[in-house]
Amino acid sequence: MTYQETIELKDKILKNEISVADAIEMYLAKTKTKSWHTKDWKERRAKIIKDECEICASKKVLTLQHKSHPRKLSDHTRETTTDLARNYVDTNPTITQDDFLVHVKNNFDYCPVKLCPNCKSRNPNERMRKKPQYLCTICRLEFDEAIHKSVEDLVAEFYSDADTPEVNDKCFVSKDKYRNVQRLSQIKYWLLREGAKGKHKDEI
């Protein structure tokens, strides 16, 4: 897409003659290469900055330095989405416990924190050679199998008291390719953020 066509497309968006989604689709369909590889760019470059130094007329080792760069579309999108999401999260904190539990189970693998079966203290010492394998540093119980809380228990605790240590453990790994490790509060935020993106898609 040429520079002039881009300006005209932007003008149509501002006049509400075309949707942002359609404009993006049209732009991507016509933009198959980097702008500085196009005939349009080369012609404008030759006209505006020419190919020689204005002071000494040299044509050797000319370097074009940009004093600034325009912000990327992704930067604008991320900033706008963050602002809208923050407002959306503040005004729409209601996700039912059942819906949240389903979301967690469908989208995350649970890596539970190990607990002592006697006093329920967290992360007992795991011994590599000595048996039994675990030693609780609180009650001194030795045991072979640690226990842990279920996803249902953690989500219930999160909804009753989001400040308890257990629900703030990063023990949920996303099932996508990124394998992000998150705590329940982060999962809820990103779920609400997706709701904000859906509600304000046109604005974003």
C-alpha positions as CSV (number, residue, x, y, z in Angstrom):
1,M,0.0,0.0,0.0
2,T,1.4,3.4,-1.0
3,Y,1.9,6.3,1.5
4,Q,-1.0,8.2,-0.1
5,E,-3.3,5.1,0.0
6,T,-2.5,4.8,3.7
7,I,-3.4,8.4,4.4
8,E,-6.7,7.9,2.5
9,L,-7.4,4.7,4.5
10,K,-6.8,6.5,7.8
11,D,-9.1,9.3,6.7
12,K,-11.9,6.8,6.0
13,I,-11.5,5.3,9.5
14,L,-11.8,8.8,11.1
15,K,-14.9,9.5,9.0
16,N,-16.4,6.1,10.0
17,E,-16.6,5.1,6.4
18,I,-14.9,1.8,7.1
19,S,-14.4,-0.3,10.2
20,V,-11.0,-0.7,11.8
21,A,-11.1,-4.4,11.3
22,D,-11.8,-4.0,7.5
23,A,-9.1,-1.3,7.3
24,I,-6.6,-3.6,8.9
25,E,-7.6,-6.5,6.5
26,M,-7.3,-4.2,3.5
27,Y,-3.9,-2.8,4.7
28,L,-2.4,-6.3,5.3
29,A,-3.8,-7.5,1.9
30,K,-1.9,-4.7,0.1
31,T,1.2,-4.7,2.2
32,K,3.3,-7.7,1.3
33,T,6.8,-6.3,1.9
34,K,8.7,-3.8,4.0
35,S,7.8,-0.2,3.1
36,W,11.4,0.7,2.3
37,H,11.5,-2.0,-0.4
38,T,8.6,-0.6,-2.3
39,K,8.8,1.5,-5.5
40,D,6.6,4.2,-3.8
41,W,9.1,4.5,-0.9
42,K,12.1,4.7,-3.1
43,E,10.5,7.4,-5.3
44,R,9.6,9.5,-2.2
45,R,13.0,9.0,-0.7
46,A,14.8,10.2,-3.9
47,K,12.5,13.2,-4.0
48,I,12.8,14.2,-0.3
49,I,16.3,13.3,0.8
50,K,18.0,12.7,-2.6
51,D,21.2,10.7,-2.8
52,E,24.0,13.1,-1.9
53,C,25.2,15.2,1.0
54,E,23.8,18.8,0.8
55,I,27.0,20.2,2.2
56,C,29.8,18.5,0.3
57,A,27.8,16.7,-2.5
58,S,29.5,13.4,-1.5
59,K,27.6,10.2,-2.4
60,K,29.8,7.9,-0.3
61,V,28.7,6.1,2.8
62,L,25.5,8.1,3.4
63,T,23.7,7.1,6.5
64,L,20.1,8.1,7.2
65,Q,19.5,8.7,11.0
66,H,16.0,8.8,12.4
67,K,15.5,11.3,15.1
68,S,12.4,9.4,16.3
69,H,10.3,6.4,15.4
70,P,6.6,6.3,15.4
71,R,5.1,4.0,18.0
72,K,4.1,0.5,16.8
73,L,0.4,-0.4,16.4
74,S,1.1,-3.2,18.9
75,D,2.2,-0.6,21.5
76,H,-1.0,1.5,21.0
77,T,-3.1,-1.6,21.2
78,R,-1.4,-2.9,24.3
79,E,-1.7,0.4,26.1
80,T,-5.4,0.9,25.1
81,T,-6.2,-2.7,26.1
82,T,-4.5,-2.3,29.5
83,D,-6.4,0.9,30.3
84,L,-9.7,-0.6,29.3
85,A,-9.0,-3.8,31.1
86,R,-8.1,-2.0,34.3
87,N,-11.5,-0.2,34.2
88,Y,-13.3,-3.4,33.2
89,V,-11.7,-5.4,36.1
90,D,-12.6,-2.7,38.6
91,T,-16.2,-2.5,37.5
92,N,-16.8,-6.2,36.6
93,P,-15.2,-8.3,39.3
94,T,-17.9,-11.0,39.1
95,I,-16.9,-14.3,37.7
96,T,-18.7,-17.1,39.4
97,Q,-16.6,-19.6,41.3
98,D,-17.9,-22.5,39.1
99,D,-17.1,-20.7,35.8
100,F,-13.7,-19.7,37.1
101,L,-13.0,-23.3,38.2
102,V,-13.9,-24.6,34.7
103,H,-11.6,-22.0,33.1
104,V,-8.7,-23.0,35.3
105,K,-9.1,-26.7,34.7
106,N,-9.5,-26.3,30.9
107,N,-6.6,-24.0,30.4
108,F,-4.0,-24.8,33.0
109,D,-2.0,-27.7,34.4
110,Y,-1.9,-27.9,38.2
111,C,1.5,-28.4,39.8
112,P,0.5,-28.6,43.5
113,V,2.5,-27.5,46.5
114,K,3.4,-30.5,48.6
115,L,2.1,-30.6,52.2
116,C,2.8,-32.6,55.3
117,P,0.0,-35.2,55.9
118,N,0.2,-34.5,59.6
119,C,0.4,-30.7,60.2
120,K,-0.3,-29.6,56.6
121,S,2.9,-27.4,56.6
122,R,4.1,-26.5,53.1
123,N,7.1,-27.8,51.2
124,P,8.5,-30.5,53.4
125,N,12.2,-31.4,52.9
126,E,12.5,-33.9,50.0
127,R,15.4,-36.2,50.6
128,M,17.3,-37.8,47.7
129,R,18.7,-40.9,49.4
130,K,17.3,-41.3,52.8
131,K,14.0,-43.0,53.4
132,P,11.2,-42.1,54.0
133,Q,11.6,-39.5,51.2
134,Y,10.1,-36.5,53.0
135,L,10.8,-34.8,56.4
136,C,8.5,-32.1,57.8
137,T,10.6,-29.4,59.3
138,I,7.7,-28.3,61.5
139,C,6.3,-31.5,63.2
140,R,9.4,-33.7,62.2
141,L,7.2,-36.4,60.6
142,E,8.9,-38.6,58.1
143,F,6.8,-39.9,55.3
144,D,6.9,-41.2,51.7
145,E,3.9,-39.5,50.1
146,A,3.1,-35.8,50.5
147,I,-0.5,-34.6,50.2
148,H,-1.7,-31.5,48.4
149,K,-4.9,-29.4,48.0
150,S,-7.1,-30.0,45.0
151,V,-7.8,-27.3,42.4
152,E,-11.4,-27.1,43.8
153,D,-10.1,-26.4,47.3
154,L,-7.7,-23.7,46.1
155,V,-10.4,-21.9,44.0
156,A,-12.8,-22.1,46.9
157,E,-10.2,-20.6,49.2
158,F,-9.4,-17.9,46.6
159,Y,-13.0,-16.8,46.6
160,S,-13.3,-16.8,50.3
161,D,-9.9,-15.1,51.1
162,A,-7.6,-14.1,48.2
163,D,-4.8,-13.2,50.6
164,T,-4.1,-16.7,52.0
165,P,-0.6,-17.9,51.1
166,E,-1.8,-21.1,49.3
167,V,-3.8,-19.2,46.7
168,N,-0.9,-17.0,45.9
169,D,1.4,-19.8,44.9
170,K,2.4,-19.9,41.2
171,C,1.3,-23.5,40.6
172,F,-0.7,-23.3,37.4
173,V,1.0,-23.7,34.1
174,S,-0.8,-22.6,30.9
175,K,-1.6,-25.3,28.4
176,D,-0.6,-23.2,25.5
177,K,2.8,-23.1,23.8
178,Y,4.1,-20.4,26.2
179,R,3.7,-22.5,29.4
180,N,3.3,-19.4,31.6
181,V,3.3,-20.1,35.3
182,Q,0.6,-18.1,37.1
183,R,-1.2,-17.7,40.4
184,L,-5.0,-17.7,40.6
185,S,-5.3,-13.9,40.8
186,Q,-3.3,-13.6,37.6
187,I,-5.5,-16.1,35.9
188,K,-8.6,-14.1,36.9
189,Y,-7.1,-10.9,35.7
190,W,-6.3,-12.2,32.3
191,L,-9.7,-13.8,32.0
192,L,-11.3,-10.4,32.8
193,R,-8.9,-8.8,30.4
194,E,-10.1,-11.0,27.6
195,G,-13.7,-9.9,28.5
196,A,-12.6,-6.3,28.1
197,K,-11.0,-7.0,24.7
198,G,-14.3,-8.6,23.5
199,K,-16.5,-5.8,24.9
200,H,-14.3,-3.0,23.6
201,K,-13.0,-4.6,20.4
202,D,-13.9,-1.8,18.1
203,E,-12.5,0.9,20.4
204,I,-9.2,-1.0,20.8
